[in-house]
Amino acid sequence: MLNALFKRHSAPLVVFVQRPMTIKSDADLNIQMKLFNDKKQFKKTLELFDEHKEKYIGTLSSFTITQALKACAQIGDLQSGSTIHRHISSRLSNDHYILASLIHLYMQCSDVARAESLFGMSKKKTKAMYGAMMKGYVDNNLPEKAIDLFNEIEYPDDVNRIILFNACAQLKTKEALDLVKKTSKQIPKSFYSNPRLLTSLLDALMKCGDVAHAESLFYSSKQKVLPMYGAIMKGYVENDLAQKTIELFNELKNPTDVNKILLNQMKLDDIQSSIPIYLSSIKAVSQIGDYSKAQSIFKQIPDSLLVESKIRSALIDLWGKVGSVDEAKLIFDKIRQPNIIQYTAMVNSYGLNGMGMQAIALFHQIPREFLHEATYVCALNACSHSGLVGEARLIFKNIEMKTVRIYSTMIDCLSRASAFEQAQELIDEYERNHSPESTMYS
C-alpha cells in the first residue's frame, strides 16, 4: 500500500549539480566579483578574492582591488581591508582609483585619521578622492570638514556638490543655508536635469528652514522623481507643516498622466524611493493626531512595505498617538526581534494612553544594552501620566548617564505628583555641576 502511494505521488528525481566557478584570468575574476557585489553578496566577493589573490597578486587590476575594497567597506571589514592595503601599498602613489576606495573604506569604518593620512600623502588629488573624503566626513558627523574640503576643489562636479548640500543639511544653520544658495546659483541651469542633485538641494533647503525656496524649485521642476517628493514631504514634517505633507501625498496619488508613472514605481520596483514618502505621510498624521487619516494612510501602504522596519516603527508611533494601542501592539507583536526604536515606540504608545503598567512591563523586557535616552524618557513619561512615581524613581536611580532630558522628565513626574520638594532637590543636584536649564522650570 505504501509502495502504491509512493508511486502515485512521486516525481522523477532531479539532481542539480553546482559546477565550480572557473576563473582562468583576472578578467574572469573581475566579472565574478562585480556580480557578487551587485547582488550584495559581499562576503562571497572577499572569499573569491582571497582564493585567487596569491595566483594573480602581481597582475591584479585596479578594478579587482577596488571591488574587494568595496566589499570590505559595505560589511565594515576593516581587518580584510587593511590586509589588502598592505599588499598593494607600493601601488598607491600611482593609482588614484585604489586610493579613493581605501579612503572610502576607512571612512566607512570610522577610521577618519587613516583616511586623512592617505588623502594627505597624495600629490595629485582627484575629484573622486575629494568626494570620498567629503562623504566620509558627513557620514562621521563632521560636516564642517566636508565644507572646508569642498572649498579646496577648483572645479567641483555634481557628486561634490551633492555631498556639500548633505553637509549643509546636517548643520541646519543660517551660514549653511547661505552657502547652499550661493553654490546653487553658480551651477549651470542644466543641473535641473540631474534629479539626485536637485533632491539633495531640496533636502538642504528644507533642513535649513527655507521652505519657500525649496517649494519654488520643486514646483518649477518638470521632471519630478520619487526622491524629490520624499525630500519635500520630509521637509514639511521637519518644519511642522504636516498638512502640506498630506496634501502632497494626495496629489501624488491623484492619477494624472505624470503621477501614474510615479505611482507605478511606488507599487512595483522602487521600494527604497517609496519608503521616505510613506514614512513622511505616517509622521505627518502622527503630528496631526487624526485617527481617520491614520486609517486612510495605513490602507494605502503596499503589503511589501509593511514588513519594512522603519515603516513598522512609524506605524507603532502613529497608532499610539491616535489612541489605538491595540493596532500598535498588533504590529509590534509581529516583529520577531524588535529594535530599540520599536521598543521605545511601543513603550511610548502605552504611556500616551494611560497604560503605565504595560509600558513599564515592556520597558523591563528590553535588553539593557539597547536602552538609550529616548527609551528612558518614554518610560518616565509613562510613569508620570499614570501616577507611578515609585516606578519612576527606580528607573531614574538605575540610569547611569542622566542627561538634561532625563532629569527634566523626572522632575516633571515628581511635580505632577505634587512632590515639589523632591523635584527641587533634583534641580539642585543637577545644578551643582551644570548651568540651570529652563526645561526644568517649565
C-alpha positions as CSV (number, residue, x, y, z in Angstrom):
1,M,0.0,0.0,0.0
2,L,2.8,2.4,0.9
3,N,4.6,1.5,-2.4
4,A,1.4,2.3,-4.4
5,L,1.1,5.6,-2.5
6,F,4.7,6.5,-3.2
7,K,4.4,5.7,-6.9
8,R,1.2,7.8,-7.2
9,H,2.7,10.9,-5.7
10,S,6.4,10.7,-6.6
11,A,8.0,12.6,-9.4
12,P,11.2,11.8,-11.3
13,L,14.2,12.6,-9.1
14,V,16.1,15.6,-10.5
15,V,19.6,16.2,-9.2
16,F,21.2,19.7,-9.5
17,V,24.9,19.7,-9.5
18,Q,26.5,23.0,-8.9
19,R,29.6,23.4,-11.1
20,P,32.6,25.0,-9.5
21,M,33.4,28.5,-10.8
22,T,36.1,28.6,-13.4
23,I,38.4,31.6,-13.0
24,K,41.0,31.5,-15.8
25,S,42.1,35.1,-15.7
26,D,42.0,38.4,-13.9
27,A,39.2,39.4,-16.2
28,D,37.1,36.4,-15.1
29,L,37.8,37.4,-11.5
30,N,36.7,40.9,-12.2
31,I,33.3,39.8,-13.7
32,Q,32.5,37.4,-10.9
33,M,33.5,39.8,-8.1
34,K,31.3,42.5,-9.6
35,L,28.4,40.1,-9.9
36,F,28.7,39.2,-6.2
37,N,28.9,42.9,-5.2
38,D,25.9,43.8,-7.4
39,K,23.9,41.1,-5.6
40,K,25.2,42.4,-2.2
41,Q,26.9,39.1,-1.6
42,F,30.0,40.9,-0.2
43,K,31.4,38.0,1.8
44,K,31.4,35.9,-1.4
45,T,33.3,38.7,-3.1
46,L,36.0,38.6,-0.4
47,E,36.1,34.8,-0.4
48,L,36.7,34.7,-4.1
49,F,39.4,37.4,-3.8
50,D,41.2,35.6,-1.1
51,E,41.1,32.3,-3.0
52,H,42.8,33.9,-6.1
53,K,44.8,36.8,-4.9
54,E,48.0,34.8,-4.4
55,K,47.8,33.5,-8.0
56,Y,47.2,36.9,-9.6
57,I,48.7,39.2,-6.9
58,G,51.3,40.6,-9.4
59,T,48.8,41.3,-12.1
60,L,45.6,42.2,-10.2
61,S,43.9,45.1,-11.9
62,S,42.7,48.3,-10.1
63,F,39.2,47.1,-10.8
64,T,39.7,43.8,-9.0
65,I,41.2,45.5,-5.9
66,T,38.5,48.3,-5.8
67,Q,35.8,45.6,-5.9
68,A,37.4,43.8,-2.9
69,L,37.7,47.1,-1.0
70,K,34.1,48.0,-1.8
71,A,33.0,44.7,-0.3
72,C,35.1,45.4,2.8
73,A,33.5,48.8,3.1
74,Q,30.0,47.5,2.7
75,I,30.3,45.0,5.6
76,G,32.7,47.0,7.7
77,D,35.5,44.5,7.4
78,L,38.4,46.8,8.4
79,Q,40.8,43.9,9.0
80,S,40.5,42.4,5.5
81,G,40.7,45.9,4.0
82,S,43.8,46.7,6.0
83,T,45.4,43.4,4.8
84,I,44.6,44.4,1.1
85,H,46.1,47.8,1.8
86,R,49.4,46.2,3.0
87,H,49.6,44.0,-0.1
88,I,49.2,46.9,-2.6
89,S,50.8,49.8,-0.7
90,S,53.5,50.2,-3.3
91,R,50.9,50.9,-6.0
92,L,49.1,53.7,-4.1
93,S,51.2,56.7,-5.4
94,N,50.2,55.8,-9.0
95,D,46.7,54.5,-8.6
96,H,44.1,57.1,-7.7
97,Y,41.2,54.7,-8.0
98,I,42.5,52.4,-5.3
99,L,43.4,55.3,-3.1
100,A,39.8,56.7,-3.3
101,S,38.5,53.2,-2.5
102,L,40.8,52.9,0.5
103,I,39.7,56.3,1.8
104,H,36.1,55.3,1.4
105,L,36.8,52.0,3.3
106,Y,38.5,53.7,6.3
107,M,35.8,56.4,6.5
108,Q,33.1,53.8,6.3
109,C,34.8,52.0,9.3
110,S,35.1,55.4,11.2
111,D,38.9,55.4,10.9
112,V,39.0,59.1,9.9
113,A,42.6,59.5,10.9
114,R,43.9,56.8,8.4
115,A,41.7,58.2,5.7
116,E,43.1,61.7,6.2
117,S,46.6,60.3,6.2
118,L,46.1,58.6,2.8
119,F,44.4,61.7,1.4
120,G,47.3,63.9,2.7
121,M,50.0,61.7,1.1
122,S,48.5,62.0,-2.4
123,K,50.2,64.7,-4.5
124,K,47.5,64.7,-7.2
125,K,44.1,64.7,-5.6
126,T,41.2,63.7,-7.9
127,K,37.5,64.7,-7.5
128,A,36.7,61.1,-6.6
129,M,39.2,61.3,-3.7
130,Y,37.7,64.6,-2.6
131,G,34.3,63.0,-2.9
132,A,35.3,60.0,-0.8
133,M,36.7,62.3,1.9
134,M,33.8,64.6,2.0
135,K,31.3,61.8,2.1
136,G,33.3,60.2,4.9
137,Y,33.2,63.4,6.9
138,V,29.5,63.7,6.5
139,D,29.0,60.1,7.5
140,N,31.1,60.6,10.6
141,N,29.2,63.8,11.6
142,L,32.0,66.2,10.6
143,P,30.1,68.4,8.1
144,E,32.4,71.5,8.7
145,K,35.4,69.5,7.5
146,A,33.5,68.4,4.4
147,I,32.7,72.0,3.6
148,D,36.3,73.1,4.1
149,L,37.4,70.4,1.7
150,F,34.8,71.5,-0.9
151,N,36.2,75.0,-0.9
152,E,39.6,73.5,-2.0
153,I,38.2,72.0,-5.2
154,E,38.8,74.2,-8.2
155,Y,36.1,72.8,-10.4
156,P,33.7,70.7,-8.3
157,D,31.4,68.1,-10.1
158,D,27.8,67.2,-9.3
159,V,28.9,64.5,-6.8
160,N,31.0,67.0,-4.9
161,R,28.0,69.4,-4.8
162,I,25.6,66.7,-3.6
163,I,27.9,65.9,-0.7
164,L,28.2,69.6,0.1
165,F,24.4,70.0,0.2
166,N,24.3,67.0,2.5
167,A,26.9,68.6,4.8
168,C,24.9,71.8,4.9
169,A,21.7,69.8,5.6
170,Q,23.5,68.3,8.7
171,L,24.4,71.7,10.0
172,K,21.0,73.4,9.6
173,T,22.5,76.9,10.2
174,K,22.0,80.2,8.5
175,E,25.6,80.1,7.3
176,A,24.9,76.7,5.8
177,L,21.8,78.0,4.1
178,D,23.7,80.9,2.6
179,L,26.4,78.5,1.2
180,V,23.7,76.3,-0.3
181,K,22.1,79.3,-2.1
182,K,25.5,80.6,-3.2
183,T,26.6,77.3,-4.6
184,S,23.2,76.6,-6.3
185,K,23.4,79.9,-8.1
186,Q,26.8,79.0,-9.5
187,I,25.5,75.8,-11.0
188,P,24.5,75.9,-14.7
189,K,20.8,75.7,-15.4
190,S,21.4,72.2,-16.8
191,F,21.7,70.9,-13.2
192,Y,17.9,70.8,-13.2
193,S,18.2,67.6,-15.3
194,N,20.1,65.8,-12.5
195,P,17.4,64.6,-10.1
196,R,20.0,63.4,-7.5
197,L,21.5,66.9,-7.3
198,L,18.1,68.6,-7.2
199,T,16.9,66.2,-4.5
200,S,19.9,66.9,-2.3
201,L,19.4,70.7,-2.8
202,L,15.8,70.4,-1.8
203,D,16.7,68.4,1.3
204,A,19.3,71.0,2.3
205,L,17.0,74.0,1.8
206,M,14.3,72.2,3.9
207,K,16.6,71.3,6.7
208,C,17.9,74.8,6.8
209,G,14.4,76.1,7.1
210,D,13.9,77.8,3.7
211,V,10.7,76.1,2.8
212,A,9.6,78.8,0.2
213,H,12.8,78.4,-1.9
214,A,12.5,74.6,-1.8
215,E,8.8,74.7,-2.9
216,S,9.7,77.1,-5.7
217,L,12.4,74.7,-7.1
218,F,10.2,71.7,-6.6
219,Y,7.2,73.0,-8.4
220,S,9.2,74.6,-11.2
221,S,10.9,71.2,-12.0
222,K,9.4,69.5,-15.0
223,Q,10.9,66.1,-14.3
224,K,10.0,65.2,-10.7
225,V,11.1,61.8,-9.3
226,L,10.1,60.0,-6.2
227,P,13.1,61.1,-4.1
228,M,12.2,64.7,-4.8
229,Y,8.8,64.1,-3.4
230,G,10.4,62.3,-0.4
231,A,12.7,65.3,0.3
232,I,9.9,67.9,0.2
233,M,7.5,65.8,2.3
234,K,10.1,65.0,4.9
235,G,11.0,68.7,4.9
236,Y,7.4,69.7,5.6
237,V,7.2,67.3,8.6
238,E,10.5,68.7,10.0
239,N,9.2,72.2,9.6
240,D,5.9,71.4,11.4
241,L,3.8,71.6,8.2
242,A,2.2,68.2,8.5
243,Q,-0.9,69.2,6.5
244,K,1.2,70.1,3.5
245,T,2.7,66.6,3.6
246,I,-0.7,65.0,3.5
247,E,-1.8,67.3,0.6
248,L,1.4,66.4,-1.4
249,F,0.8,62.7,-0.7
250,N,-2.8,63.0,-2.0
251,E,-1.5,65.0,-5.0
252,L,1.0,62.2,-5.8
253,K,-1.9,59.6,-5.5
254,N,-4.0,61.7,-8.0
255,P,-4.0,59.7,-11.2
256,T,-2.7,62.3,-13.7
257,D,-0.5,61.1,-16.6
258,V,2.7,62.1,-14.8
259,N,1.7,60.7,-11.5
260,K,0.7,57.4,-13.0
261,I,4.4,56.7,-13.8
262,L,5.4,57.6,-10.2
263,L,2.6,55.6,-8.8
264,N,3.6,52.5,-10.7
265,Q,7.2,52.9,-9.4
266,M,5.8,53.1,-5.8
267,K,3.7,50.0,-6.4
268,L,6.3,47.9,-8.2
269,D,10.0,48.2,-8.0
270,D,11.1,51.4,-6.4
271,I,10.8,50.4,-2.8
272,Q,13.7,52.4,-1.5
273,S,12.4,55.6,-3.0
274,S,8.8,54.9,-1.8
275,I,9.8,54.4,1.9
276,P,10.5,58.1,2.6
277,I,7.2,59.1,1.1
278,Y,5.1,56.7,3.2
279,L,7.3,57.5,6.3
280,S,6.7,61.2,6.0
281,S,3.0,60.7,5.5
282,I,2.8,58.5,8.6
283,K,4.8,61.0,10.6
284,A,2.6,63.9,9.4
285,V,-0.6,62.1,10.5
286,S,1.1,61.4,13.9
287,Q,1.7,65.2,14.3
288,I,-2.0,65.9,13.4
289,G,-3.3,63.0,15.6
290,D,-6.2,62.2,13.3
291,Y,-7.5,58.6,13.6
292,S,-9.4,58.7,10.3
293,K,-6.4,60.0,8.4
294,A,-4.3,57.3,10.1
295,Q,-6.7,54.6,8.7
296,S,-6.6,56.2,5.3
297,I,-2.8,56.3,5.1
298,F,-2.4,52.7,6.5
299,K,-4.8,51.3,3.9
300,Q,-2.7,52.8,1.1
301,I,0.7,51.3,2.2
302,P,1.6,48.3,0.0
303,D,2.0,44.9,1.8
304,S,5.6,44.8,0.6
305,L,6.4,47.9,2.7
306,L,4.5,46.8,5.9
307,V,7.4,44.5,6.7
308,E,10.0,47.3,6.5
309,S,11.5,48.1,9.9
310,K,11.2,51.9,9.6
311,I,7.6,51.7,8.4
312,R,6.7,49.4,11.3
313,S,8.4,51.7,13.8
314,A,6.5,54.7,12.4
315,L,3.2,52.9,12.4
316,I,3.6,51.8,16.1
317,D,4.2,55.5,16.9
318,L,1.2,56.6,14.8
319,W,-1.3,54.2,16.3
320,G,-0.2,55.2,19.8
321,K,-0.6,58.9,19.0
322,V,-4.1,58.5,17.6
323,G,-5.2,56.4,20.6
324,S,-5.3,53.0,19.0
325,V,-2.9,51.0,21.2
326,D,-4.3,47.6,20.0
327,E,-3.3,48.4,16.4
328,A,0.2,49.4,17.7
329,K,0.5,46.2,19.6
330,L,-0.7,44.2,16.6
331,I,2.2,45.5,14.6
332,F,4.7,45.2,17.5
333,D,3.8,41.6,18.1
334,K,4.6,40.6,14.5
335,I,8.2,41.7,14.9
336,R,10.4,38.8,15.7
337,Q,13.3,40.8,17.2
338,P,12.2,44.4,17.9
339,N,14.9,47.0,17.7
340,I,15.3,49.8,20.2
341,I,13.2,52.3,18.1
342,Q,10.3,49.8,18.0
343,Y,10.6,49.0,21.7
344,T,10.6,52.8,22.5
345,A,7.7,53.5,20.2
346,M,5.6,50.8,21.9
347,V,6.5,52.0,25.4
348,N,5.5,55.5,24.4
349,S,2.2,54.2,22.9
350,Y,1.3,52.6,26.2
351,G,2.4,55.7,28.1
352,L,0.4,58.2,26.0
353,N,-2.7,56.2,26.5
354,G,-2.5,55.9,30.3
355,M,-1.3,52.3,30.3
356,G,1.7,52.9,32.6
357,M,1.9,49.4,34.0
358,Q,2.1,47.8,30.5
359,A,4.7,50.4,29.5
360,I,6.9,49.6,32.5
361,A,6.4,45.8,32.0
362,L,7.6,46.2,28.4
363,F,10.5,48.5,29.4
364,H,11.8,45.8,31.8
365,Q,11.9,43.3,28.8
366,I,14.3,45.5,26.8
367,P,17.9,44.3,26.8
368,R,19.9,46.7,28.9
369,E,22.5,47.3,26.2
370,F,19.6,48.6,24.0
371,L,18.5,51.3,26.4
372,H,19.2,54.9,25.5
373,E,17.9,58.4,26.3
374,A,14.7,58.3,24.4
375,T,13.7,55.0,25.9
376,Y,14.2,56.2,29.5
377,V,12.3,59.4,28.7
378,C,9.3,57.5,27.3
379,A,9.3,55.1,30.3
380,L,9.5,58.0,32.8
381,N,6.7,59.9,30.9
382,A,4.6,56.7,31.1
383,C,5.0,56.7,34.8
384,S,4.2,60.4,35.0
385,H,1.0,60.0,33.1
386,S,-0.1,57.1,35.2
387,G,1.0,58.4,38.6
388,L,3.6,55.6,39.0
389,V,6.1,57.8,40.9
390,G,7.7,54.8,42.7
391,E,8.4,53.1,39.5
392,A,9.8,56.3,38.0
393,R,12.2,56.7,41.0
394,L,13.5,53.1,40.5
395,I,14.1,53.7,36.8
396,F,15.8,57.0,37.3
397,K,18.0,55.6,40.1
398,N,19.3,52.9,37.7
399,I,20.2,55.2,34.8
400,E,24.0,55.6,34.6
401,M,24.1,58.5,32.2
402,K,21.5,61.0,33.2
403,T,21.0,63.7,30.5
404,V,19.2,67.0,30.7
405,R,16.1,65.5,29.2
406,I,16.1,62.6,31.7
407,Y,16.4,65.0,34.6
408,S,13.7,67.3,33.2
409,T,11.3,64.3,32.7
410,M,11.9,63.0,36.2
411,I,11.3,66.5,37.7
412,D,8.1,66.8,35.7
413,C,7.0,63.4,37.0
414,L,7.6,64.5,40.6
415,S,5.9,67.8,40.1
416,R,2.8,66.2,38.7
417,A,2.6,64.0,41.8
418,S,3.0,67.2,43.9
419,A,6.3,66.0,45.2
420,F,7.7,69.6,44.9
421,E,10.5,69.3,47.5
422,Q,11.9,66.2,45.8
423,A,11.7,67.9,42.4
424,Q,13.6,70.9,43.8
425,E,16.2,68.5,45.2
426,L,16.8,67.0,41.8
427,I,17.2,70.5,40.3
428,D,19.7,71.4,42.9
429,E,21.6,68.1,42.3
430,Y,21.8,68.8,38.6
431,E,22.9,72.5,39.1
432,R,25.7,71.6,41.4
433,N,27.7,70.6,38.2
434,H,25.7,72.2,35.4
435,S,24.3,75.5,34.4
436,P,20.5,76.0,35.0
437,E,18.2,74.6,32.3
438,S,14.9,76.3,31.5
439,T,13.2,73.0,30.8
440,M,13.4,72.0,34.5
441,Y,11.3,75.0,35.5
442,S,8.6,74.9,32.8
